Amino acid sequence: MPVCKPSRPISVLYMQRTKDPLVPINGGKIGFVRGRSRGLCISLDEAAKFWRVHDATSSEPAVEKLPDRVDDGTHVHRQAWAGGKDDTEVVVYAIEGGGHAWPGGPQYLPAWLVGKASQILDATRTIWEFLRQRSLP
């Protein structure tokens, strides 16, 4: 497995779906496409922990359940660890019941194939808000 050695602290945002058939939230084999393996991935918890340790963020997250704007069978939980070096933070959106689809986007393939596209969170807006608040030193 490759080793990540960041040269400086950096804020990180994750959006992971609990029912993603291609990229499993608990890590493991990345879904097959046309019979070929796409490798392995680490769990969302491991990835977020790596950046929390590297950035020296708070040990306890601010936790929030986003309001269910629509009844699509998904729910979104947000955790944010702030106070890291250079004012960094690690933010995780866990999309319960969501599949391998852009949150807030169309159901581009059948749900039986890729899982549900959650409409609770607008990923485009959320990512933009996260990035526009930050700049590289």
C-alpha positions as CSV (number, residue, x, y, z in Angstrom):
1,M,0.0,0.0,0.0
2,P,1.4,3.5,-0.8
3,V,2.5,5.7,2.0
4,C,1.3,9.2,2.3
5,K,3.8,11.7,3.7
6,P,2.2,15.2,3.4
7,S,4.7,18.1,3.7
8,R,2.3,20.4,5.6
9,P,-1.1,20.4,7.3
10,I,-4.2,20.5,5.0
11,S,-7.9,20.6,5.6
12,V,-9.7,17.5,4.2
13,L,-13.4,16.9,3.3
14,Y,-14.8,13.4,2.9
15,M,-18.2,12.4,1.5
16,Q,-18.8,8.7,1.8
17,R,-21.9,6.6,1.3
18,T,-22.7,3.6,3.5
19,K,-24.3,1.6,0.6
20,D,-21.6,2.3,-2.0
21,P,-21.1,-1.0,-3.9
22,L,-17.9,0.2,-5.6
23,V,-16.0,2.0,-2.8
24,P,-16.8,0.3,0.6
25,I,-17.0,2.6,3.6
26,N,-15.2,0.0,5.7
27,G,-12.4,-0.4,3.2
28,G,-11.5,-3.4,1.2
29,K,-11.7,-4.3,-2.5
30,I,-12.9,-1.5,-4.8
31,G,-15.8,-2.7,-7.0
32,F,-15.3,-4.6,-10.1
33,V,-15.7,-3.0,-13.5
34,R,-15.8,-5.3,-16.5
35,G,-14.2,-8.1,-14.5
36,R,-11.1,-6.1,-13.5
37,S,-10.2,-5.3,-9.9
38,R,-9.6,-1.6,-9.2
39,G,-7.5,-2.3,-6.1
40,L,-8.1,-1.7,-2.4
41,C,-9.1,1.2,-0.3
42,I,-8.8,2.0,3.4
43,S,-11.9,2.7,5.5
44,L,-13.3,6.1,5.9
45,D,-12.5,6.0,9.6
46,E,-8.8,5.2,8.9
47,A,-8.5,7.9,6.2
48,A,-10.1,10.6,8.5
49,K,-8.0,9.5,11.4
50,F,-4.8,9.8,9.4
51,W,-5.5,13.5,8.6
52,R,-6.7,14.2,12.1
53,V,-3.4,13.0,13.5
54,H,-1.4,14.7,10.8
55,D,-3.2,18.0,11.3
56,A,-3.4,17.7,15.1
57,T,-7.1,18.5,15.2
58,S,-9.3,18.3,18.2
59,S,-9.9,14.8,19.4
60,E,-13.7,15.2,19.7
61,P,-15.7,16.1,16.6
62,A,-18.7,18.5,16.4
63,V,-21.5,16.2,15.3
64,E,-24.6,17.1,13.3
65,K,-27.4,15.3,11.6
66,L,-28.5,17.2,8.5
67,P,-32.2,17.8,8.1
68,D,-34.0,15.3,5.8
69,R,-35.0,17.8,3.0
70,V,-36.6,14.9,1.1
71,D,-37.8,11.4,1.9
72,D,-35.3,9.4,-0.3
73,G,-34.3,6.8,2.2
74,T,-30.9,8.4,3.0
75,H,-29.7,10.5,6.0
76,V,-26.5,12.6,6.3
77,H,-24.3,12.8,9.4
78,R,-21.6,15.4,9.6
79,Q,-18.5,15.2,11.8
80,A,-16.0,18.0,12.0
81,W,-12.7,18.0,13.8
82,A,-11.4,21.6,14.0
83,G,-8.4,23.4,15.6
84,G,-5.7,21.7,13.6
85,K,-2.3,23.2,12.7
86,D,-2.6,26.2,10.5
87,D,-6.3,26.3,11.3
88,T,-7.0,23.0,9.5
89,E,-10.0,20.8,10.0
90,V,-11.2,17.4,8.9
91,V,-14.8,17.1,7.9
92,V,-16.7,13.9,7.2
93,Y,-20.1,13.5,5.7
94,A,-21.4,10.0,6.1
95,I,-24.4,9.5,3.8
96,E,-26.4,6.7,5.3
97,G,-28.2,4.6,2.7
98,G,-26.5,6.4,-0.2
99,G,-24.7,4.7,-3.1
100,H,-22.0,5.5,-5.6
101,A,-23.7,8.6,-6.9
102,W,-23.1,12.4,-6.6
103,P,-25.1,13.7,-3.6
104,G,-27.7,16.1,-4.9
105,G,-27.2,14.9,-8.4
106,P,-29.3,12.7,-10.7
107,Q,-29.7,8.9,-10.3
108,Y,-27.4,8.4,-13.3
109,L,-27.6,4.6,-13.2
110,P,-30.2,2.3,-11.7
111,A,-30.1,2.2,-7.8
112,W,-29.8,-1.6,-8.0
113,L,-26.5,-1.1,-9.7
114,V,-24.8,1.8,-8.0
115,G,-27.0,2.5,-5.0
116,K,-29.2,5.6,-4.3
117,A,-28.3,9.2,-5.1
118,S,-29.0,11.1,-1.9
119,Q,-30.8,14.4,-2.2
120,I,-30.3,15.4,1.4
121,L,-26.9,17.0,0.6
122,D,-25.8,19.2,-2.3
123,A,-22.3,18.0,-2.8
124,T,-21.3,20.7,-5.3
125,R,-22.4,23.6,-2.9
126,T,-20.9,21.9,0.1
127,I,-17.5,21.3,-1.5
128,W,-17.4,24.9,-2.9
129,E,-18.2,26.3,0.6
130,F,-15.5,24.2,2.1
131,L,-12.8,25.2,-0.4
132,R,-13.7,28.9,-0.7
133,Q,-13.0,29.3,3.0
134,R,-9.4,28.1,2.6
135,S,-6.3,29.1,0.8
136,L,-2.8,27.7,0.5
137,P,-0.1,29.5,2.4
